[in-house]
């Protein structure tokens, strides 16, 4: 009670930095201390990538073993491995690579149960699964409802498989998502459209 689990806050306009001194930023990057004095900002991957692009740094500046691993990872993830998904009554073209297990990757179309988010390679398997799947809403608490829209809060520790499946699904549409399997410390918020058949992910 009275505990903000998200640890977020409203930020006043005065705390925004609207102009960035590129020279200062470069010196801070080289020193490994991004941000203005007294600023405890973390160096994000995007900040690092932008700085490397500005200074023409890339894999050639890494040690050979790390550069080889980076190159291999980049090659594997630069091409999407699943072309379309069928989720409920929708067929959706995917945008990006997602690290589904190898036996499920590189299929033209993947079938996903809209209630438990289990993924399958064949429509027939999905049809059999639907007969057994008794989940009709996310395995968490409904925290908000407005007419036919509901918001659910799902604890990654209590519903690990569901949240892992949600992360894999989300990665198909997000280029820089890195959380897939270590979902325990996170809460997930899912917007659902509700009808007589159950809750459908929006």
Contact map, one row per residue, 1 for C-alpha under 8 A:
1110000000000000000000000000000000000000000000000000000000000000000000000000000000000000000000000000000000000000000000000000000000000000000000000000000000000000000000000000000000000000000000000000000000
1111000000000000000000000000000000000000000000000000000000000000000000000000000000000000000000000000000000000000000000000000000000000000000000000000000000000000000000000000000000000000000000000000000000
1111100000000000000000000000000000000000000000000000000000000000000000000000000000000000000000000000000000000000000000000000000000000000000000000000000000000000000000000000000000000000000000000000000000
0111111100000000000000000000000000000000000000000000000000000000000000000000000000000000000000000000000000000000000000000000000000000000000000000000000000000000000000000000000000000000000000000000000000
0011111000000000000000000000000000000000000000000000000000000000000000000000000000000000000000000000000000000000000000000000000000000000000000000000000000000000000000000000000000000000000000000000000000
0001111100000000000000000000000000000000000000000000000000000000000000000000000000000000000000000000000000000000000000000000000000000000000000000000000000000000000000000000000000000000000000000000000000
0001111110000000000000000000000000000000000000000000000000000000000000000000000000000000000000000000000000000000000000000000000000000000000000000000000000000000000000000000000000000000000000000000000000
0001011111000000000000000000000000000000000000000000000000000000000000000000000000000000000000000000000000000000000000000000000000000000000000000000000000000000000000000000000000000000000000000000000000
0000001111100000000000000000000000000000000000000000000000000000000000000000000000000000000000000000000000000000000000000000000000000000000000000000000000000000000000000000000000000000000000000000000000
0000000111110000000000000000000000000000000000000000000000000000000000000000000000000000000000000000000000000000000000000000000000000000000000000000000000000000000000000000000000000000000000000000000000
0000000011111010000000000000000000000000000000000000000000000000000000000000000000000000000000000000000000000000000000000000000000000000000000000000000000000000000000000000000000000000000000000000000000
0000000001111111000000000000000000000000000000000000000000000000000000000000000000000000000000000000000000000000000000000000000000000000000000000000000000000000000000000000000000000000000000000000000000
0000000000111111000000000000000000000000000000000000000000000000000000000000000000000000000000000000000000000000000000000000000000000000000000000000000000000000000000000000000000000000000000000000000000
0000000000011111100000000000000000000000000000000000000000000000000000000000000000000000000000000000000000000000000000000000000000000000000000000000000000000000000000000000000000000000000000000000000000
0000000000111111100000000000000000000000000000000000000000000000000000000000000000000000000000000000000000000000000000000000000000000000000000000000000000000000000000000000000000000000000000000000000000
0000000000011111110000000000000000000000000000000000000000000000000000000000000000000000000000000000000000000000000000000000000000000000000000000000000000000000000000000000000000000000000000000000000000
0000000000000111111100000000000000000000000000000000000000000000000000000000000000000000000000000000000000000000000000000000000000000000000000000000000000000000000000000000000000000000000000000000000000
0000000000000001111100000000000000000000000000000000000000000000000000000000000000000000000000000000000000000000000000000000000000000000000000000000000000000000000000000000000000000000000000000000000000
0000000000000000111110000000000000000000000000000000000000000000000000000000000000000000000000000000000000000000000000000000000000000000000000000000000000000000000000000000000000000000000000000000000000
0000000000000000111111001000000000000000000000000000000000000000000000000000000000000000000000000000000000000000000000000000000000000000000000000000000000000000000000000000000000000000000000000000000000
0000000000000000001111111000000000000000000000000000000000000000000000000000000000000000000000000000000000000000000000000000000000000000000000000000000000000000000000000000000000000000000000000000000000
0000000000000000000111111100000000000000000000000000000000000000000000000000000000000000000000000000000000000000000000000000000000000000000000000000000000000000000000000000000000000000000000000000000000
0000000000000000000011111110000000000000000000000000000000000000000000000000000000000000000000000000000000000000000000000000000000000000000000000000000000000000000000000000000000000000000000000000000000
0000000000000000000011111111000000000000000000000000000000000000000000000000000000000000000000000000000000000000000000000000000000000000000000000000000000000000000000000000000000000000000000000000000000
0000000000000000000111111111100001100000000000000000000000000000000000000000000000000000000000000000000000000000000000000000000000000000000000000000000000000000000000000000000000000000000000000000000000
0000000000000000000001111111110000000000000000000010000000000000000000000000000000000000000000000000000000000000000000000000000000000000000000000000000000000000000000000000000000000000000000000000000000
0000000000000000000000111111111000000000000000000000000000000000000000000000000000000000000000000000000000000000000000000000000000000000000000000000000000000000000000000000000000000000000000000000000000
0000000000000000000000011111111111100000000000000000000000000000000000000000000000000000000000000000000000000000000000000000000000000000000000000000000000000000000000000000000000000000000000000000000000
0000000000000000000000001111111111000000000000010010000000000000000000000000000000000000000000000000000000000000000000000000000000000000000000000000000000000000000000000000000000000000000000000000000000
0000000000000000000000000111111110000000000000000000000000000000000000000000000000000000000000000000000000000000000000000000000000000000000000000000000000000000000000000000000000000000000000000000000000
0000000000000000000000000011111110000000000000000000000000000000000000000000000000000000000000000000000000000000000000000000000000000000000000000000000000000000000000000000000000000000000000000000000000
0000000000000000000000000001111111000000000000000000000000000000000000000000000000000000000000000000000000000000000000000000000000000000000000000000000000000000000000000000000000000000000000000000000000
0000000000000000000000000001111111100000000000000000000000000000000000000000000000000000000000000000000000000000000000000000000000000000000000000000000000000000000000000000000000000000000000000000000000
0000000000000000000000001001100111110000111000000000000000000000000000000000000000000000000000000000000000000000000000000000000000000000000000000000000000000000000000000000000000000000000000000000000000
0000000000000000000000001001000011111111100000000000000000000000000000000000000000000000000000000000000000000000000000000000000000000000000000000000000000000000000000000000000000000000000000000000000000
0000000000000000000000000000000001111110000000000000000000000000000000000000000000000000000000000000000000000000000000000000000000000000000000000000000000000000000000000000000000000000000000000000000000
0000000000000000000000000000000000111110000000000000000000000000000000000000000000000000000000000000000000000000000000000000000000000000000000000000000000000000000000000000000000000000000000000000000000
0000000000000000000000000000000000111111000000000000000000000000000000000000000000000000000000000000000000000000000000000000000000000000000000000000000000000000000000000000000000000000000000000000000000
0000000000000000000000000000000000111111100000000000000000000000000000000000000000000000000000000000000000000000000000000000000000000000000000000000000000000000000000000000000000000000000000000000000000
0000000000000000000000000000000000100111110000000000000000000000000000000000000000000000000000000000000000000000000000000000000000000000000000000000000000000000000000000000000000000000000000000000000000
0000000000000000000000000000000001100011111000000000000000000000000000000000000000000000000000000000000000000000000000000000000000000000000000000000000000000000000000000000000000000000000000000000000000
0000000000000000000000000000000001000001111100000000000000000000000000000000000000000000000000000000000000000000000000000000000000000000000000000000000000000000000000000000000000000000000000000000000000
0000000000000000000000000000000001000000111110110000000000000000000000000000000000000000000000000000000000000000000000000000000000000000000000000000000000000000000000000000000000000000000000000000000000
0000000000000000000000000000000000000000011111110000000000000000000000000000000000000000000000000000000000000000000000000000000000000000000000000000000000000000000000000000000000000000000000000000000000
0000000000000000000000000000000000000000001111111000000000000000000000000000000000000000000000000000000000000000000000000000000000000000000000000000000000000000000000000000000000000000000000000000000000
0000000000000000000000000000000000000000000111111100000000000000000000000000000000000000000000000000000000000000000000000000000000000000000000000000000000000000000000000000000000000000000000000000000000
0000000000000000000000000000000000000000001111111110000000000000000000000000000000000000000000000000000000000000000000000000000000000000000000000000000000000000000000000000000000000000000000000000000000
0000000000000000000000000000100000000000001111111111000000000000000000000000000000000000000000000000000000000000000000000000000000000000000000000000000000000000000000000000000000000000000000000000000000
0000000000000000000000000000000000000000000011111111100000000000000000000000000000000000000000000000000000000000000000000000000000000000000000000000000000000000000000000000000000000000000000000000000000
0000000000000000000000000000000000000000000001111111110000000000000000000000000000000000000000000000000000000000000000000000000000000000000000000000000000000000000000000000000000000000000000000000000000
0000000000000000000000000100100000000000000000111111111000000000000000000000000000000000000000000000000000000000000000000000000000000000000000000000000000000000000000000000000000000000000000000000000000
0000000000000000000000000000000000000000000000011111111111000000000000000000000000000000000000000000000000000000000000000000000000000000000000000000000000000000000000000000000000000000000000000000000000
0000000000000000000000000000000000000000000000001111111111000000000000000000000000000000000000000000000000000000000000000000000000000000000000000000000000000000000000000000000000000000000000000000000000
0000000000000000000000000000000000000000000000000111111110000000000000000000000000000000000000000000000000000000000000000000000000000000000000000000000000000000000000000000000000000000000000000000000000
0000000000000000000000000000000000000000000000000011111110000000000000000000000000000000000000000000000000000000000000000000000000000000000000000000000000000000000000000000000000000000000000000000000000
0000000000000000000000000000000000000000000000000001111111000000000000000000000000000000000000000000000000000000000000000000000000000000000000000000000000000000000000000000000000000000000000000000000000
0000000000000000000000000000000000000000000000000001111111111000000000000000000000000000000000000000000000000000000000000000000000000000000000000000000000000000000000000000000000000000000000000000000000
0000000000000000000000000000000000000000000000000001100111111100000000000000000000000000000000000000000000000000000000000000000000000000000000000000000000000000000000000000000000000000000000000000000000
0000000000000000000000000000000000000000000000000000000011111100001001100000000000000000000000000000000000000000000000000000000000000000000000000000000000000000000000000000000000000000000000000000000000
0000000000000000000000000000000000000000000000000000000011111110001000000000000000000000000000000000000000000000000000000000000000000000000000000000000000000000000000000000000000000000000000000000000000
0000000000000000000000000000000000000000000000000000000011111110000000000000000000000000000000000000000000000000000000000000000000000000000000000000000000000000000000000000000000000000000000000000000000
0000000000000000000000000000000000000000000000000000000001111111011000000000000000000000000000000000000000000000000000000000000000000000000000000000000000000000000000000000000000000000000000000000000000
0000000000000000000000000000000000000000000000000000000000011111111000000000000000000000000000000000000000000000000000000000000000000000000000000000000000000000000000000000000000000000000000000000000000
0000000000000000000000000000000000000000000000000000000000000111111100000000000000000000000000000000000000000000000000000000000000000000000000000000000000000000000000000000000000000000000000000000000000
0000000000000000000000000000000000000000000000000000000000000011111110000000000000000000000000000000000000000000000000000000000000000000000000000000000000000000000000000000000000000000000000000000000000
0000000000000000000000000000000000000000000000000000000000000111111111000000000000000000000000000000000000000000000000000000000000000000000000000000000000000000000000000000000000000000000000000000000000
0000000000000000000000000000000000000000000000000000000000110111111111100000000000000000000000000000000000000000000000000000000000000000000000000000000000000000000000000000000000000000000000000000000000
0000000000000000000000000000000000000000000000000000000000000001111111110000000000000000000000000000000000000000000000000000000000000000000000000000000000000000000000000000000000000000000000000000000000
0000000000000000000000000000000000000000000000000000000000000000111111111000000000000000000000000000000000000000000000000000000000000000000000000000000000000000000000000000000000000000000000000000000000
0000000000000000000000000000000000000000000000000000000000100000011111111100000000000000000000000000000000000000000000000000000000000000000000000000000000000000000000000000000000000000000000000000000000
0000000000000000000000000000000000000000000000000000000000100000001111111110000000000000000000000000000000000000000000000000000000000000000000000000000000000000000000000000000000000000000000000000000000
0000000000000000000000000000000000000000000000000000000000000000000111111111000000000000000000000000000000000000000000000000000000000000000000000000000000000000000000000000000000000000000000000000000000
0000000000000000000000000000000000000000000000000000000000000000000011111111100000000000000000000000000000000000000000000000000000000000000000000000000000000000000000000000000000000000000000000000000000
0000000000000000000000000000000000000000000000000000000000000000000001111111110000000000000000000000000000000000000000000000000000000000000000000000000000000000000000000000000000000000000000000000000000
0000000000000000000000000000000000000000000000000000000000000000000000111111111000000000000000000000000000000000000000000000000000000000000000000000000000000000000000000000000000000000000000000000000000
0000000000000000000000000000000000000000000000000000000000000000000000011111111000000000000000000000000000000000000000000000000000000000000000000000000000000000000000000000000000000000000000000000000000
0000000000000000000000000000000000000000000000000000000000000000000000001111111100000000000000001100000000000000000000000000000000000000000000000000000000000000000000000000000000000000000000000000000000
0000000000000000000000000000000000000000000000000000000000000000000000000111111100000000000000011000000000000000000000000000000000000000000000000000000000000000000000000000000000000000000000000000000000
0000000000000000000000000000000000000000000000000000000000000000000000000011111110000000000000011000000000000000000000000000000000000000000000000000000000000000000000000000000000000000000000000000000000
0000000000000000000000000000000000000000000000000000000000000000000000000000111111100000000001111100000000000000000000000000000000000000000000000000000000000000000000000000000000000000000000000000000000
0000000000000000000000000000000000000000000000000000000000000000000000000000001111100000000000011100000011100000000000000000000000000000000000000000000000000000000000000000000000000000000000000000000000
0000000000000000000000000000000000000000000000000000000000000000000000000000000111111000000001001100000011111100000000000000000000000000000000000000000000000000000000000000000000000000000000000000000000
0000000000000000000000000000000000000000000000000000000000000000000000000000000111111000000011100000000000111000000000000000000000000000000000000000000000000000000000000000000000000000000000000000000000
0000000000000000000000000000000000000000000000000000000000000000000000000000000001111100001111000000000000011100000000000000000000000000000000000000000000000000000000000000000000000000000000000000000000
0000000000000000000000000000000000000000000000000000000000000000000000000000000001111110001111000000000000001111000000000000000000000000000000000000000000000000000000000000000000000000000000000000000000
0000000000000000000000000000000000000000000000000000000000000000000000000000000000011111111100000000000000001111000000000000000000000000000000000000000000000000000000000000000000000000000000000000000000
0000000000000000000000000000000000000000000000000000000000000000000000000000000000001111111100000000000000000011110000000000000000000000000000000000000000000000000000000000000000000000000000000000000000
0000000000000000000000000000000000000000000000000000000000000000000000000000000000000111110000000000000000000001110000000000000000000000000000000000000000000000000000000000000000000000000000000000000100
0000000000000000000000000000000000000000000000000000000000000000000000000000000000000111111000000000000000000000000000000000000000000000000000000000000000000000000000000000000000000000000000000000000000
0000000000000000000000000000000000000000000000000000000000000000000000000000000000000111111100000000000000000000000000000000000000000000000000000000000000000000000000000000000000000000000000000000000000
0000000000000000000000000000000000000000000000000000000000000000000000000000000000011110111110000000000000000000000000000000000000000000000000000000000000000000000000000000000000000000000000000000000000
0000000000000000000000000000000000000000000000000000000000000000000000000000000000011110011111000000000000000000000000000000000000000000000000000000000000000000000000000000000000000000000000000000000000
0000000000000000000000000000000000000000000000000000000000000000000000000000000000111000001111100000000000000000000000000000000000000000000000000000000000000000000000000000000000000000000000000000000000
0000000000000000000000000000000000000000000000000000000000000000000000000000000101111000000111110000000000000000000000000000000000000000000000000000000000000000000000000001100000000000000000000000000000
0000000000000000000000000000000000000000000000000000000000000000000000000000000100100000000011111000000000000000000000000000000000000000000000000000000000000000000000000001110000000000000000000000000000
0000000000000000000000000000000000000000000000000000000000000000000000000000011110000000000001111100000000000000000000000000000000000000000000000000000000000000000000000011111000000000000000000000000000
0000000000000000000000000000000000000000000000000000000000000000000000000000111111000000000000111110000000000000000000000000000000000000000000000000000000000000000000000011001000000000000000000000000000
0000000000000000000000000000000000000000000000000000000000000000000000000000100111000000000000011111000000000000000000000000000000000000000000000000000000000000000000011011000000000000000000000000000000
0000000000000000000000000000000000000000000000000000000000000000000000000000000000000000000000001111110010000000000000000000000000000000000000000000000000000000000000010000000000000000000000000000000000
0000000000000000000000000000000000000000000000000000000000000000000000000000000000000000000000000111110110000000000000000000000000000000000000000000000000000000000000010000000000000000000000000000000000
0000000000000000000000000000000000000000000000000000000000000000000000000000000000000000000000000011111110000000000000000000000000000000000000000000000000000000000000000000000000000000000000000000000000
0000000000000000000000000000000000000000000000000000000000000000000000000000000000000000000000000011111111000000000000000000000000000000000000000000000000000000000000000000000000000000000000000000000000
0000000000000000000000000000000000000000000000000000000000000000000000000000000000000000000000000000111110000000000000000000000000000000000000000000000000000000000000000000000000000000000000000000000000
0000000000000000000000000000000000000000000000000000000000000000000000000000000000000000000000000001111111100100000000011000000000000000000000000000000000000000000000000000000000000000000000000000000000
0000000000000000000000000000000000000000000000000000000000000000000000000000000011000000000000000011111111100000000000000000000000000000000000000000000000000000000000000000000000000000000000000000000000
0000000000000000000000000000000000000000000000000000000000000000000000000000000011000000000000000000010111110000000000000000000000000000000000000000000000000000000000000000000000000000000000000000000000
0000000000000000000000000000000000000000000000000000000000000000000000000000000011100000000000000000000111111100000000001000000000000000000000000000000000000000000000000000000000000000000000000000000000
0000000000000000000000000000000000000000000000000000000000000000000000000000000001110000000000000000000001111100000000000000000000000000000000000000000000000000000000000000000000000000000000000000000000
0000000000000000000000000000000000000000000000000000000000000000000000000000000001111100000000000000000000111110000000001000000000000000000000000000000000000000000000000000000000000000000000000000000000
0000000000000000000000000000000000000000000000000000000000000000000000000000000001011100000000000000000100111111000000111100000000000000000000000000000000000000000000000000000000000000000000000000000000
0000000000000000000000000000000000000000000000000000000000000000000000000000000000001110000000000000000000001111100000111110010000000000000000000000000000000000000000000000000000000000000000000000000000
0000000000000000000000000000000000000000000000000000000000000000000000000000000000001111000000000000000000000111110011110000010000000000000000000000000000000000000000000000000000000000000000000000000000
0000000000000000000000000000000000000000000000000000000000000000000000000000000000000011000000000000000000000011111111100000010011000000000000000000000000000000000000000000000000000000000000000000000000
0000000000000000000000000000000000000000000000000000000000000000000000000000000000000011000000000000000000000001111110000000000000000000000000000000000000000000000000000000000000000000000000000000000110
0000000000000000000000000000000000000000000000000000000000000000000000000000000000000000000000000000000000000000111110000000000000000011110000000000000000000000000000000000000000000000000000000000001110
0000000000000000000000000000000000000000000000000000000000000000000000000000000000000000000000000000000000000000111111000000000000001011110000000000000000000000010000000000000000000000000000000000000000
0000000000000000000000000000000000000000000000000000000000000000000000000000000000000000000000000000000000000001111111100000000000000000000000000000000000000000010011000000000000000000000000000000000000
0000000000000000000000000000000000000000000000000000000000000000000000000000000000000000000000000000000000000001100111110000000000000000000000000000000000000000010010000000000000000000000000000000000000
0000000000000000000000000000000000000000000000000000000000000000000000000000000000000000000000000000000000000111100011111000000000000000000000000000000000000000000010000000000000000000000000000000000000
0000000000000000000000000000000000000000000000000000000000000000000000000000000000000000000000000000000100000111000001111110110000000000000000000000000000000000000000000000000000000000000000000000000000
0000000000000000000000000000000000000000000000000000000000000000000000000000000000000000000000000000000100101110000000111110100000000000000000000000000000000000000000000000000000000000000000000000000000
0000000000000000000000000000000000000000000000000000000000000000000000000000000000000000000000000000000000000110000000011111110000000000000000000000000000000000000000000000000000000000000000000000000000
0000000000000000000000000000000000000000000000000000000000000000000000000000000000000000000000000000000000000010000000011111111000000000000000000000000000000000000000000000000000000000000000000000000000
0000000000000000000000000000000000000000000000000000000000000000000000000000000000000000000000000000000000000000000000000111111100000000000000000000000000000000000000000000000000000000000000000000000000
0000000000000000000000000000000000000000000000000000000000000000000000000000000000000000000000000000000000000000000000011111111110000000000000000000000000000000000000000000000000000000000000000000000000
0000000000000000000000000000000000000000000000000000000000000000000000000000000000000000000000000000000000000011100000010111111111000000000000000000000000000000000000000000000000000000000000000000000000
0000000000000000000000000000000000000000000000000000000000000000000000000000000000000000000000000000000000000000000000000011111111100000000000000000000000000000000000000000000000000000000000000000000000
0000000000000000000000000000000000000000000000000000000000000000000000000000000000000000000000000000000000000000000000000001111111110000000000000000000000000000000000000000000000000000000000000000000000
0000000000000000000000000000000000000000000000000000000000000000000000000000000000000000000000000000000000000000100000000000111111111000000000000000000000000000000000000000000000000000000000000000000000
0000000000000000000000000000000000000000000000000000000000000000000000000000000000000000000000000000000000000000100000000000011111111000000000000000000000000000000000000000000000000000000000000000000000
0000000000000000000000000000000000000000000000000000000000000000000000000000000000000000000000000000000000000000000000000000001111111000000000000000000000000000000000000000000000000000000000000000000000
0000000000000000000000000000000000000000000000000000000000000000000000000000000000000000000000000000000000000000000000000000000111111100000000000000000000000000000000000000000000000000000000000000000000
0000000000000000000000000000000000000000000000000000000000000000000000000000000000000000000000000000000000000000000100000000000011111110000000000000000000000000000000000000000000000000000000000000000000
0000000000000000000000000000000000000000000000000000000000000000000000000000000000000000000000000000000000000000000000000000000000011111000000000000000000000000000000000000000000000000000000000000000000
0000000000000000000000000000000000000000000000000000000000000000000000000000000000000000000000000000000000000000001100000000000000001111111000000000000000000000000000000000000000000000000000000000000000
0000000000000000000000000000000000000000000000000000000000000000000000000000000000000000000000000000000000000000001100000000000000000111110000000000000000000000000000000000000000000000000000000000111000
0000000000000000000000000000000000000000000000000000000000000000000000000000000000000000000000000000000000000000001100000000000000000011111000000000000000000000000000000000000000000000000000000000011100
0000000000000000000000000000000000000000000000000000000000000000000000000000000000000000000000000000000000000000001100000000000000000011111100000000000101000000000000000000000000000000000001000000001000
0000000000000000000000000000000000000000000000000000000000000000000000000000000000000000000000000000000000000000000000000000000000000010111110000000000001000010010000000000000000000000000000000000000000
0000000000000000000000000000000000000000000000000000000000000000000000000000000000000000000000000000000000000000000000000000000000000000011111000000000111100010000000000000000000000000000000000000000000
0000000000000000000000000000000000000000000000000000000000000000000000000000000000000000000000000000000000000000000000000000000000000000001111100000000111000000000000000000000000000000000000000000000000
0000000000000000000000000000000000000000000000000000000000000000000000000000000000000000000000000000000000000000000000000000000000000000000111111000011110000000000000000000000000000000000000000000000000
0000000000000000000000000000000000000000000000000000000000000000000000000000000000000000000000000000000000000000000000000000000000000000000011111000011110000000000000000000000000000000000000000000000000
0000000000000000000000000000000000000000000000000000000000000000000000000000000000000000000000000000000000000000000000000000000000000000000001111100011100000000000000000000000000000000000000000000000000
0000000000000000000000000000000000000000000000000000000000000000000000000000000000000000000000000000000000000000000000000000000000000000000001111111111000000000000000000000000000000000000000000000000000
0000000000000000000000000000000000000000000000000000000000000000000000000000000000000000000000000000000000000000000000000000000000000000000000011111110000000000000000000000000000000000000000000000000000
0000000000000000000000000000000000000000000000000000000000000000000000000000000000000000000000000000000000000000000000000000000000000000000000001111100000000000000000000000000000000000000000000000000000
0000000000000000000000000000000000000000000000000000000000000000000000000000000000000000000000000000000000000000000000000000000000000000000000001111110000000000000000000000000000000000000000001110000000
0000000000000000000000000000000000000000000000000000000000000000000000000000000000000000000000000000000000000000000000000000000000000000000000001111111000000000000000000000000000000000000000111100000000
0000000000000000000000000000000000000000000000000000000000000000000000000000000000000000000000000000000000000000000000000000000000000000000001111101111100000000000000000000000000000000000000111100000000
0000000000000000000000000000000000000000000000000000000000000000000000000000000000000000000000000000000000000000000000000000000000000000000001111000111110000000000000000000000000000000000011110000000000
0000000000000000000000000000000000000000000000000000000000000000000000000000000000000000000000000000000000000000000000000000000000000000010111110000011111000000000000000000000000000000000111110000000000
0000000000000000000000000000000000000000000000000000000000000000000000000000000000000000000000000000000000000000000000000000000000000000000111100000001111100000000000000000000000000000001111000000000000
0000000000000000000000000000000000000000000000000000000000000000000000000000000000000000000000000000000000000000000000000000000000000000011110000000000111110110001000000000000000000000001111000000000000
0000000000000000000000000000000000000000000000000000000000000000000000000000000000000000000000000000000000000000000000000000000000000000000100000000000011111111000000000000000000000001011100000000000000
0000000000000000000000000000000000000000000000000000000000000000000000000000000000000000000000000000000000000000000000000000000000000000000000000000000001111111001000000000000000000011111100000000000000
0000000000000000000000000000000000000000000000000000000000000000000000000000000000000000000000000000000000000000000000000000000000000000000000000000000000111111000000000000000000000011110000000000000000
0000000000000000000000000000000000000000000000000000000000000000000000000000000000000000000000000000000000000000000000000000000000000000000000000000000001111111000000000000000000000001000000000000000000
0000000000000000000000000000000000000000000000000000000000000000000000000000000000000000000000000000000000000000000000000000000000000000001100000000000001111111111000000000000000000000000000000000000000
0000000000000000000000000000000000000000000000000000000000000000000000000000000000000000000000000000000000000000000000000000000000000000000000000000000000111111111100000000000000000011000000000000000000
0000000000000000000000000000000000000000000000000000000000000000000000000000000000000000000000000000000000000000000000000000000000000000000000000000000000000011111110000000000000000000000000000000000000
0000000000000000000000000000000000000000000000000000000000000000000000000000000000000000000000000000000000000000000111000000000000000000001000000000000000000011111111000000000000000000000000000000000000
0000000000000000000000000000000000000000000000000000000000000000000000000000000000000000000000000000000000000000000000000000000000000000000000000000000001010011111111100000000000000010000100000000000000
0000000000000000000000000000000000000000000000000000000000000000000000000000000000000000000000000000000000000000000000000000000000000000000000000000000000000001111111110000000000011110000000000000000000
0000000000000000000000000000000000000000000000000000000000000000000000000000000000000000000000000000000000000000000011100000000000000000000000000000000000000000111111111000000000000000000000000000000000
0000000000000000000000000000000000000000000000000000000000000000000000000000000000000000000000000000000000000000000010000000000000000000000000000000000000000000011111111100000000000000000000000000000000
0000000000000000000000000000000000000000000000000000000000000000000000000000000000000000000000000000000000000000000000000000000000000000000000000000000000000000001111111110000000111000000000000000000000
0000000000000000000000000000000000000000000000000000000000000000000000000000000000000000000000000111000000000000000000000000000000000000000000000000000000000000000111111111000000010000000000000000000000
0000000000000000000000000000000000000000000000000000000000000000000000000000000000000000000000000100000000000000000000000000000000000000000000000000000000000000000011111111100000000000000000000000000000
0000000000000000000000000000000000000000000000000000000000000000000000000000000000000000000000000000000000000000000000000000000000000000000000000000000000000000000001111111110000000000000000000000000000
0000000000000000000000000000000000000000000000000000000000000000000000000000000000000000000000011100000000000000000000000000000000000000000000000000000000000000000000111111111110000000000000000000000000
0000000000000000000000000000000000000000000000000000000000000000000000000000000000000000000001111100000000000000000000000000000000000000000000000000000000000000000000011111111000000000000000000000000000
0000000000000000000000000000000000000000000000000000000000000000000000000000000000000000000001110000000000000000000000000000000000000000000000000000000000000000000000001111111000000000000000000000000000
0000000000000000000000000000000000000000000000000000000000000000000000000000000000000000000000110000000000000000000000000000000000000000000000000000000000000000000000000111111110000000000000000000000000
0000000000000000000000000000000000000000000000000000000000000000000000000000000000000000000000011000000000000000000000000000000000000000000000000000000000000000000000000011111110000000000000000000000000
0000000000000000000000000000000000000000000000000000000000000000000000000000000000000000000000000000000000000000000000000000000000000000000000000000000000000000000000000010011111000000000000000000000000
0000000000000000000000000000000000000000000000000000000000000000000000000000000000000000000000000000000000000000000000000000000000000000000000000000000000000000000000000010011111100000000000000000000000
0000000000000000000000000000000000000000000000000000000000000000000000000000000000000000000000000000000000000000000000000000000000000000000000000000000000000000000000000000000111110000000000000000000000
0000000000000000000000000000000000000000000000000000000000000000000000000000000000000000000000000000000000000000000000000000000000000000000000000000000000000000000000100000000011111110000000000000000000
0000000000000000000000000000000000000000000000000000000000000000000000000000000000000000000000000000000000000000000000000000000000000000000000000000000000000000000100110000000001111110000000000000000000
0000000000000000000000000000000000000000000000000000000000000000000000000000000000000000000000000000000000000000000000000000000000000000000000000000000000000000000100100000000000111110000000000000000000
0000000000000000000000000000000000000000000000000000000000000000000000000000000000000000000000000000000000000000000000000000000000000000000000000000000000000000000100000000000000111111100000000000000000
0000000000000000000000000000000000000000000000000000000000000000000000000000000000000000000000000000000000000000000000000000000000000000000000000000000000011001001100000000000000111111110000000000000000
0000000000000000000000000000000000000000000000000000000000000000000000000000000000000000000000000000000000000000000000000000000000000000000000000000000000111101000000000000000000000111110000000000000000
0000000000000000000000000000000000000000000000000000000000000000000000000000000000000000000000000000000000000000000000000000000000000000000000000000000000011000000000000000000000000111111000000000000000
0000000000000000000000000000000000000000000000000000000000000000000000000000000000000000000000000000000000000000000000000000000000000000000000000000000000111000000000000000000000000011111100000000000000
0000000000000000000000000000000000000000000000000000000000000000000000000000000000000000000000000000000000000000000000000000000000000000000000000000000011110000000000000000000000000000111110000000000000
0000000000000000000000000000000000000000000000000000000000000000000000000000000000000000000000000000000000000000000000000000000000000000000000000000000111110000001000000000000000000000011111000000000000
0000000000000000000000000000000000000000000000000000000000000000000000000000000000000000000000000000000000000000000000000000000000000000000000000000001111000000000000000000000000000000001111100000000000
0000000000000000000000000000000000000000000000000000000000000000000000000000000000000000000000000000000000000000000000000000000000000000010000000000001111000000000000000000000000000000000111110000000010
0000000000000000000000000000000000000000000000000000000000000000000000000000000000000000000000000000000000000000000000000000000000000000000000000000111100000000000000000000000000000000000011111000000011
0000000000000000000000000000000000000000000000000000000000000000000000000000000000000000000000000000000000000000000000000000000000000000000000000000111100000000000000000000000000000000000001111100001111
0000000000000000000000000000000000000000000000000000000000000000000000000000000000000000000000000000000000000000000000000000000000000000000000000001110000000000000000000000000000000000000000111110001111
0000000000000000000000000000000000000000000000000000000000000000000000000000000000000000000000000000000000000000000000000000000000000000000000000001110000000000000000000000000000000000000000011111111100
0000000000000000000000000000000000000000000000000000000000000000000000000000000000000000000000000000000000000000000000000000000000000000000000000001000000000000000000000000000000000000000000001111111000
0000000000000000000000000000000000000000000000000000000000000000000000000000000000000000000000000000000000000000000000000000000000000000000000000000000000000000000000000000000000000000000000000111110000
0000000000000000000000000000000000000000000000000000000000000000000000000000000000000000000000000000000000000000000000000000000000000001000000000000000000000000000000000000000000000000000000000111111000
0000000000000000000000000000000000000000000000000000000000000000000000000000000000000000000000000000000000000000000000000000000000000001100000000000000000000000000000000000000000000000000000000111111100
0000000000000000000000000000000000000000000000000000000000000000000000000000000000000000000000000000000000000000001000000000000000000001110000000000000000000000000000000000000000000000000000011110111110
0000000000000000000000000000000000000000000000000000000000000000000000000000000000000001000000000000000000000000011000000000000000000000100000000000000000000000000000000000000000000000000000011100011111
0000000000000000000000000000000000000000000000000000000000000000000000000000000000000000000000000000000000000000011000000000000000000000000000000000000000000000000000000000000000000000000001111000001111
0000000000000000000000000000000000000000000000000000000000000000000000000000000000000000000000000000000000000000000000000000000000000000000000000000000000000000000000000000000000000000000000111000000111
